[in-house]
Amino acid sequence: MLNTKDAVKTFHRNPELQKQDEGNYIKGCMEGDRNSQLVLFKSLTPTLRGVVRRYTWNEEDVQDVLQEVFLRIFKNITFFNPNKSSLVTWACRIAINTAINEGHKRCRTVNGSTNIDISIQPNALESLALDDLISVLKTMPESLYTILNLYIVDGFDHNEISGMLGISAELSRQRLSRAKRWVKERFEMEGNDWKSKRKAR
């Protein structure tokens, strides 16, 4: 899954965006042009789906949350300021905020429960596929997982996280520290070989 910096590079390599310059493309979206909106949708969907999945506990909710993300993008496109950020960075932030807010409204399923017991061998972290790693990380408390994503993956600082989540910067730091400790303890646990567990599924 891409962080914001990698998403920007991927977005600008997308052939859909080569059909028109970005200025006209954004202007078309602001004017409600359906073709421009379709290009926006096709170009951003792969990146934003990845963002939404990281912040959504139930896989079945991903598509619904993604649709809400695009509704907010089209509704607020007139507020986009190219002097402050790129379009994809702006869209990723909307996706993150939407996924977090929607997550508070939706119940976590068994797959996202902290009661799941996944034993992992020491040094198994590097061998995990990304989807498997995210599944494991989602077994930590949601408040810690969200901070870990915002800080480590998406690169927000504690002051930005404070504003996004309505908590103090100090609490954000504390939760990040606890999240890192959780990861360290989790991946040092003794247990069955992770690859064997994957093959057995």
C-alpha positions as CSV (number, residue, x, y, z in Angstrom):
1,M,0.0,0.0,0.0
2,L,1.3,3.4,-0.9
3,N,2.1,6.2,1.5
4,T,1.3,9.8,0.4
5,K,4.7,10.5,-1.3
6,D,4.6,7.3,-3.3
7,A,0.9,7.9,-4.2
8,V,1.9,11.2,-5.7
9,K,4.4,9.6,-8.0
10,T,2.0,6.8,-9.0
11,F,-0.8,9.3,-9.7
12,H,1.3,11.4,-12.1
13,R,2.4,8.3,-14.0
14,N,-1.3,7.4,-14.6
15,P,-2.0,7.5,-18.4
16,E,-5.5,8.8,-17.7
17,L,-4.0,12.1,-16.6
18,Q,-2.0,12.5,-19.8
19,K,-5.1,13.3,-21.7
20,Q,-5.2,16.8,-20.4
21,D,-3.1,19.0,-18.3
22,E,-3.9,19.0,-14.6
23,G,-5.1,22.6,-14.5
24,N,-7.8,22.0,-17.0
25,Y,-8.6,18.7,-15.5
26,I,-9.2,20.2,-12.0
27,K,-11.1,23.1,-13.5
28,G,-13.4,20.6,-15.3
29,C,-14.1,18.9,-12.0
30,M,-14.9,22.3,-10.3
31,E,-17.4,23.0,-13.1
32,G,-19.1,19.6,-12.7
33,D,-17.8,18.2,-16.0
34,R,-18.6,14.5,-15.9
35,N,-15.7,13.5,-18.1
36,S,-13.2,15.2,-15.8
37,Q,-14.9,13.6,-12.8
38,L,-14.6,10.2,-14.5
39,V,-10.9,10.7,-15.1
40,L,-10.5,11.8,-11.5
41,F,-12.4,8.7,-10.3
42,K,-10.4,6.3,-12.4
43,S,-7.0,7.9,-11.6
44,L,-7.5,8.1,-7.9
45,T,-9.4,4.9,-7.1
46,P,-6.4,2.5,-6.8
47,T,-4.5,4.8,-4.5
48,L,-7.5,5.9,-2.4
49,R,-8.8,2.3,-2.1
50,G,-5.4,1.4,-0.5
51,V,-5.7,4.3,1.9
52,V,-9.2,3.5,2.9
53,R,-8.4,-0.2,3.5
54,R,-5.7,0.7,6.0
55,Y,-8.2,2.7,8.1
56,T,-11.2,0.5,7.7
57,W,-11.7,-2.6,9.9
58,N,-14.2,-4.5,7.9
59,E,-13.2,-5.3,4.3
60,E,-16.9,-5.2,3.3
61,D,-17.1,-1.5,4.3
62,V,-14.2,-0.5,2.0
63,Q,-16.3,0.2,-1.1
64,D,-19.0,2.1,0.9
65,V,-16.3,4.3,2.5
66,L,-14.6,4.8,-0.8
67,Q,-17.8,6.1,-2.3
68,E,-18.2,8.5,0.5
69,V,-14.6,9.7,-0.1
70,F,-15.4,10.6,-3.7
71,L,-18.7,12.3,-2.7
72,R,-16.6,14.5,-0.4
73,I,-13.9,15.1,-3.1
74,F,-16.4,16.3,-5.7
75,K,-18.4,18.3,-3.1
76,N,-15.2,20.1,-1.9
77,I,-13.1,20.3,-5.1
78,T,-13.6,24.1,-5.3
79,F,-11.6,24.3,-2.0
80,F,-8.6,22.6,-3.5
81,N,-5.6,24.9,-3.6
82,P,-2.7,23.7,-5.8
83,N,-0.4,26.2,-4.1
84,K,-0.7,24.2,-0.8
85,S,-0.6,20.6,-2.0
86,S,-0.9,18.3,-5.0
87,L,-4.3,17.0,-5.9
88,V,-3.5,13.4,-4.8
89,T,-2.1,14.6,-1.5
90,W,-5.3,16.6,-0.9
91,A,-7.5,13.6,-1.9
92,C,-5.5,11.2,0.3
93,R,-6.1,13.4,3.3
94,I,-9.9,13.4,2.6
95,A,-9.7,9.6,2.3
96,I,-8.0,9.3,5.6
97,N,-10.3,11.6,7.5
98,T,-13.4,10.0,5.9
99,A,-12.2,6.5,6.7
100,I,-11.4,7.4,10.3
101,N,-14.8,9.2,10.8
102,E,-16.7,6.4,9.1
103,G,-14.9,3.8,11.2
104,H,-16.2,5.4,14.4
105,K,-19.8,4.8,13.1
106,R,-19.2,1.1,12.1
107,C,-18.7,-1.8,14.5
108,R,-15.5,-3.8,14.2
109,T,-16.1,-7.4,13.1
110,V,-14.5,-10.5,14.4
111,N,-11.7,-10.0,11.8
112,G,-10.8,-6.7,13.4
113,S,-11.2,-7.8,17.0
114,T,-8.3,-7.5,19.5
115,N,-9.3,-11.0,20.7
116,I,-7.8,-12.7,17.7
117,D,-4.8,-14.8,18.7
118,I,-2.1,-14.8,15.9
119,S,1.2,-16.3,17.1
120,I,4.2,-15.1,15.2
121,Q,7.8,-16.3,15.2
122,P,10.6,-13.9,16.0
123,N,11.9,-12.1,12.9
124,A,8.7,-13.0,11.0
125,L,7.9,-9.4,10.3
126,E,10.0,-9.1,7.2
127,S,8.5,-12.2,5.6
128,L,4.9,-11.1,5.9
129,A,2.9,-10.0,2.8
130,L,1.6,-6.5,3.2
131,D,-2.1,-7.6,3.5
132,D,-1.1,-10.1,6.2
133,L,0.9,-7.5,8.1
134,I,-2.0,-5.1,8.1
135,S,-4.3,-7.9,9.3
136,V,-2.0,-8.5,12.2
137,L,-1.6,-4.8,13.1
138,K,-5.4,-4.4,13.1
139,T,-5.5,-6.7,16.1
140,M,-4.0,-3.9,18.2
141,P,-6.3,-1.4,19.9
142,E,-7.9,0.9,17.2
143,S,-6.6,4.1,18.9
144,L,-3.0,2.8,18.7
145,Y,-3.3,1.4,15.1
146,T,-4.7,4.7,13.8
147,I,-1.8,6.7,15.3
148,L,0.7,4.2,13.9
149,N,-0.7,4.6,10.4
150,L,-1.0,8.4,10.5
151,Y,2.5,8.9,11.9
152,I,4.6,6.0,10.4
153,V,2.9,5.4,7.1
154,D,1.3,8.7,6.1
155,G,3.9,10.9,7.6
156,F,1.7,13.3,9.7
157,D,3.3,14.9,12.7
158,H,1.8,14.8,16.2
159,N,0.4,18.3,15.9
160,E,-1.4,17.4,12.6
161,I,-2.7,14.2,14.2
162,S,-3.9,16.1,17.2
163,G,-6.1,18.3,14.9
164,M,-7.3,15.3,12.9
165,L,-8.3,13.2,15.9
166,G,-9.2,15.8,18.4
167,I,-6.6,14.7,20.9
168,S,-3.5,16.4,22.4
169,A,-0.2,16.1,20.6
170,E,1.2,14.6,23.8
171,L,-1.5,11.8,23.8
172,S,-0.6,11.2,20.2
173,R,3.0,10.6,21.2
174,Q,2.0,8.4,24.0
175,R,-0.2,6.2,21.8
176,L,2.6,6.0,19.2
177,S,5.0,4.8,21.8
178,R,2.5,2.2,23.0
179,A,1.8,1.1,19.4
180,K,5.6,0.6,18.8
181,R,5.8,-1.4,22.0
182,W,2.9,-3.5,20.9
183,V,4.5,-4.3,17.6
184,K,7.8,-5.1,19.3
185,E,6.2,-7.4,21.8
186,R,3.9,-9.0,19.2
187,F,6.7,-10.0,16.8
188,E,8.9,-11.3,19.5
189,M,6.3,-13.7,20.7
190,E,7.0,-17.4,20.3
191,G,4.5,-19.4,18.2
192,N,3.9,-21.5,15.1
193,D,5.6,-20.5,11.9
194,W,3.6,-17.8,10.2
195,K,4.1,-19.2,6.7
196,S,2.8,-22.6,7.8
197,K,-0.3,-20.9,9.2
198,R,-0.9,-19.1,5.9
199,K,-0.6,-22.4,3.9
200,A,-3.0,-24.1,6.3
201,R,-5.8,-21.5,5.6
